[in-house]
Amino acid sequence: MYKSGFINILGKPNVGKSTLMNALIGEKLSIITSKAQTTRHRIFGILNEPDYQMVFSDTPGILDPHYKMQKNMMNFVHETFEDADIFLFLAEIKDKPENQPEEFRKILETNIYTIIALNKCDNFANMEIEQMVNYWKAAAPNAIVLPISAKEKTNLDELLDMFRAQLPEGPAYFDKDAITDRSERYFVTEIIREKILKLYKEEIPYSCEVVINSFVEGEELDKISAEIYVNRKTQKPILIGKNGEMIKQLGIESRIDIEKFLDKKVYLELHVKVLENWRDNDSILSKFGY
């Protein structure tokens, strides 16, 4: 009897959704930083075993949109209500049910099997954890509540056992050797964007979009040219930095991780371009995959 299904992960920004999915499938597919809104798209992570296929769906953190890109990001969240076999709602263990977004209530109103994972439990004593779990159980009596630590991988085996028990019977949705639905190009852009999030402050990371202009594969060396689009003219010199120092550092750190990902030497070129107010332009957002 073969089982397969979609396990859709939802929650507020920066609660650890990407860390959790990466830990569950044993691969780094979603980028991780300490900043909110790191994940912009819906990303599938695929766990294959002889008798089942679990398709995990990492989504952007649920927020109140302030511009069209964020609104379109929330469309990825809403898509998860159409294909979920299991909902995994992730919250920090110190947070409370009444502080969750409207989507949390909508999940509880469905008939879909739901697990509430209370993340970062490694920072609390057992008695505190028990109190918090009981509080969530009272607010969501039809859901399963489990304290976890995505970072320390606490209770992740129990989580997988729950998924396995609830997966519906059916054929695999993806090839048995697939670990994601995304291409190498996508992950290269995400690596560069991850470095932008780590190297730059304030609004700059949220104003950038990375696009691969060319990707030429060679036997020993891949040549990649990427364009970084910014939202305003004033952001371009910040991204480049004095005497080009910042863009050089960005290129070095990105290339190192891209070479690890591709397991090959890489020649990387980065170019910065201005697309005024691209985050509110429907045609540009569509081109960028939002």
Secondary structure, DSSP 8 states (H G I E B T S, - for coil): --EEEEEEEEESTTSSHHHHHHHHHTS--S---SSTT---S-EEEEEEETTEEEEEEE-------SSHHHHHHHHHHHHHHHH-SEEEEEEETTS-GGGS-HHHHHHHHSSSEEEEEEE-GGGS-HHHHHHHHHHHHHH-TTSEEEE-BTTTTBTHHHHHHHHHHH--B---SS-TT-SBSS-HHHHHHHHHHHHHHHH--TTGGGG-EEEEEEEE--SSEEEEEEEEEESSTTHHHHHH-GGGHHHHHHHHHHHHHHHHHHTSEEEEEEEEEE-TTGGG-HHHHHHTT-
